[in-house]
Amino acid sequence: MKFHYILLLLGLTVVACEQEEYAFGDLTAPSNLQIEANVTGQTADTPNGDGSGTVTFVATADNAITYKYIFSDGTEEVAPSGRLTKRFTQVGINTYQVTVVASGTAGIATTGSTEVTVESTFNDNEALALLTGDGTKTWYWAADEPGHLGVGQNDGDATANYFANYYQAAPFEKVGNTCMYEDELIFSRQGDNLYYELNNFGFTFFNVDFLSVAGGSGGEDACLAYEVQDDPQLVALSPSESVVVANDIPGQTRGTLLNFTEGGFMSYYVGNSTYEILSLTENRLVVRVVMGGNNALAWYHIFTSEKPVQGGGGGGNEEPEFNNLVWADEFDGDVLADTAWSYDTGTGNDGWGNNESQNYTDRTDNVSVADGMLTITAQRENFSGSEFTSGRIVTMDKFEFTYGRIEIRANLPEGGGTWPALWMLGANFDEVGWPACGEIDMMEHVGNDPTRVLSALHFPGNNGGNAVTQSTTVEDAETEFHVYTTIWTENTIRFLVDDEVYHTFENNAGIPFNHDFFLIFNVAVGGTLGGAIDPEFQSSSMEVDYVRVYQ
């Protein structure tokens, strides 16, 4: 593709101050300032580019140490080398004024300006409509939702580690030591333009690294008096180039950025004005923002269009209460109840689809009930060509259900290569296959990573190694009993350990989590998740005290 360059020799303006000290040596103003602008995709047929709005600038000047770009869209960037790539996001063909400040020794600067005309065709009209409703919509922190404020890694593993893997705020955690729950984030539209106004009631919650912006100091986040822009600020929508996988599935990126002008930010100050939309519905907005000055960290915010009230449900996120016990197994007998459970036996297809090493049996050596406890034991033994045996039980065709709260009290096995799981599979898997039937992994554990438990959801587009997953730390999962809970509704699926939520997934009618599922308990050995098997491993068991389903 042929590129046309704009090469301009600019009139120079030299700015200097009288100097009484000459420690810098000769003070020479940068000279011969030139700007080269390459509009991506610019040809004779597309003089304004390919619609991406991307322009690469190269500024050069004699005796220059650094360069600063100032754009008429309200943004500015420092480019020490003089090279800068910028995406202009205003939809349509627009001309922008570009000013370059070339700085030399002792801050002596030379400035010049030019114009660039570029086309941007990106739009997200649905996001515009959802953010503004009938024309103006006010958003609030979803303070009643776990993880409404969180932080996680910002690298290629961000998706695999489900975003806010470093910290997630508990519901209303910040009440009493933050002002942000009072903030109103007001979005409005005028034609095709999106505008934003933050009503912070005079105070803003600052990240500890940015306290000095409001004249503060100290060793922790704080609310500080801070004046924000009074008038609505223009917000430009642009395509995101994220480490998070672009997808229409809730919990992943929408593929749209919110670019706030005039230093705008979404309530919690972390030194950045560009936010990526992960998920957006009529009453729920999830965004991520990379921390200013620290590209390794990304903050996550959840907002709602109805202000939550502590102790009063609210927030538009109220879920049904499941208090009616509809099915349970307390394992009080001395055999597994055949009215509730069946056995899966053998090695399955390709080690049950995961290259697992065990042979499942229905022997009491592997599955037993005694003293109010179900015990599933994996052990090293030669059995029908396999080196290990274990157990896998299912409620298929005996108990299947849609939605509810599932509570399981269990103590997990230990040993490298063990892979216990408490999970559910869509009851229509014989008809539609996997992953179309859907899979809800309520608890998985890997003996090679003993202090971590996981939850996961598998469905078309997000299955196998691309499942939507999250993990939490349970230091004594192999030595103590814990209650693993899943709360499954038509709106969300939440995963808890000992009543603490660590994973929230948005359910919707377009994915296969709205029909009957059945329960599966098993202990695998090896396989794609279980990993390397400890050569010293001989035997270990998962114990289940009870399983209860409420609707």
Phi, psi and omega in degrees: 000134181275134177248139176255133183251146175257114181244115187238132169262114191264150169296140189253143173239120183258129180240127180211163177239153174297139182241132175258345178246145183234039180292339181277357185081209180294130179261107184240125178288141174304144180225170178058042180291126179228148177235133175246126182239122179248108177276120185301129177079013182283123176222180177299327180276337179232072186297340181254014175100187187268008180094353180282342181075015186265131177228135175255122180255142171228117178252137177226147176200146175289137176068022177268140178260321180209167183227149175229133178256135176235124186247151182287354175276005176096002181254160175210150184218141172267133181228090185306324182275348185092350181261133181209133173252127183230142174255119174273129194250352179295123185295138179109188177264118185227148177253130184242140172278133181237121177247133178244131176248113177262121184254139177247206181295145178059020176081007177296130189234150172238133182240154175204163183217158177206184177234152174223135178251127188214150180252137172235124182253000183292139171207155175221077185296328178295316178298319178302316181291317182292322181291328189250350178060236180282000181147326176216132179221140179255134180245151180227162173298135175279066190297338181275000185253131176303138177079016179298336170230127181204167179219145180208183182287155180235072179212192184295346179264007183300318181293314183298328181265013175052052164066263190278066185272354178269321184201138173224124180292139174284162179307129178056026182301326187270003178299130178098336179230018176211154179258355192289335181295342178275345187297145174243124179253110190251117176253139177217163179228147173228106187065236178265007184261142179253134179235157185219143176219130177257121172259101183259006179053030174094350183227144179231143177275116185257137167297147186303330182286351185235019180301327184294339179301325180253018177079017181259176177203169180135184186249014179207163178305150182206154172272128182228150175298130185202125179274131178251169181302128181286321185270151176304138181255143177292137175241123180262135175267137179213160178290141180272149173238081196253157170286345177275139183294131177285130183193158176275357183285132178305142182098349174242174188288145175284337183093016183233136175256145169258116181252103183276133177270170176055034176073021181297151180209162186260070169079303182266120189275114177232018172078029177214151181241012178243122183238138179261128177280120175270316183211142181211122172232186181297330185232013182212131181229125178241125180230162172230147179219129178285136185291132178298130179081356179214086184291355180278347185243138174235131177264148183236132181234141173239127180239158179225155181272358175235120186296123179292151176239123182299128181082002184234022182067245172069197177071003183072004184246014183295131181248158179296149175270126179256097184243354183265113179289115184254340181197143179200156168225115180266357178054049183275345183273203178240007175218158176289130185291116181285351174280346183245327190232152169231167179255138161266130183233161177095197184253359178064192178267118180056051180059050182058035176080000185230014180061036180286159188256351187269160170248118180282138179231171174252020180280153177291344173298333184250328179225121181216158177230126179195146175054041177070027185218133168271132179235122175246118188246128171259133182214154178277119175194147176284121184212112176050042177089356179256155180268350183221153171235159177195192182226150177214121181238150186221155175256015182306132180069000180242323171212114179225145188203163176236123178069151178147180175250122182249122179243131181225122177260120189214155172239130193263155179287167178233161178122133179301125182105343177288145183214078178282151180211140170241111192210176180224149179231142178301131186293347180264020185295332177294334183269318187250348181080177179254136013264008183301332180285337184088147177219130178243109178268103185286327177204127170230150182216146181237121182300335178283351177224071199292339184262013183237134170241152186232158166231154183204155175230128179246132178197169185306129182090342179221074181222168182060228180290352180254017179295157174278113189225162176207157180223164175214161182269128173228099190300325187244036183299334183266353183238344182229155176282142174224155180261119179258117187240140172234128177247113192243116178231178178288346182256322183216161168232119184243144183239133185228152167236121181052046176072010178255118180287132176232355181208122176238128182239135179277119176270154175203170187291346184271359180235158194275052177237041182222035177212181185296139173234162173233163185271148174221129172240132178201164170232109177271167177229125180074211178087184187295328177259323181298325174074203186297138180266126179300124180298341179270354183294134177239310184197144173199158188230149165261129178250134179239119181281318178197162167225132183224137180239124180245144175225000000 
